[in-house]
Amino acid sequence: MGGKPDIIKAILLIFSIGLVITGFASIHASESKSARVSSLVGSVQVMNQPLNR
């Protein structure tokens, strides 16, 4: 019966490590998404400019 607190601590440690990894992954994904959106907006603005002929 003395091993149960160690098991609970191990499960909580694994869970918290998973949360940290998920947080970093979501931050990285949001940075990549914003960079893609800004480049898309720039290309759309170039396409909408009138042609000088």
CORKACOR-V234855 format. One record per pair of residues at least 4 apart in sequence whose ideal C-beta (glycine too) atoms are under 6 Angstrom apart, sorted by the first residue. I is the first residue (numbers start at 1). J is the second residue. Records with the same first field share a line. If there is no record, write none. Layout:
I = J  J
This chain:
none
